Amino acid sequence: MSNNKQFFIGVDGKQIEVTEEVYIAYYRSKRRDRYFERDIKTETAIRDKDGGIIGYAPSKEDSLDRLIDSGEDFDNGQDSIEDVVIQGFTFDALHQALDSLPDADRRLIRALFFSNGGAGMTERECAEKFGISKTALHARKKKVLALLKNLLEK
């Protein structure tokens, strides 16, 4: 703190002497208020090296209507809480339906969709594993998937 320098702030039209800390805090607060009240709500001129205006940067605060009209996609890549809950219920329902299938059908679906770290096996690989033709396996898969769909819709 400087001993010989005086600091003043204007209060109700009068200049009041304050400490340096109060002066700094007061003007930082005023600057923050000005930022929130004006600076983030107005466009900023973009100037060339000669000081001429060459464009405008949009305000930092924008209207929802303008953002929607712009067609920009603001998806952050994360599922909403509702989506996560629905996926959880769907996952549980699917596993309950799978558990209600006959063993041979359950093994088929798990091999096709859940083996190999979740990537599943191809129909050709499954047909070889189960010792049946690819055509027979495909028909059986369609039948089991229709049964699962029926169980999930109940």
MOCOR-V582374 format. One record per pair of residues at least 6 apart in sequence whose C-alpha atoms are under 6 Angstrom apart, sorted by the first residue. I is the first residue (numbers start at 1). J is the second residue. If there is no record, write none. Layout:
# MOCOR-V582374
i->{I,I}
j->{J,J}
This chain:
# MOCOR-V582374
i->{7,7,8,8,8,8,9,9,40,40,40,41,41,42,43,43,43,44,44,45,46,46,46,46,47,47,98,111,111,112,112,113,114,124,127,127,127}
j->{17,18,15,16,17,18,15,16,59,60,61,59,61,59,57,58,59,56,57,56,53,54,55,56,53,54,106,120,121,120,121,120,120,134,133,134,137}
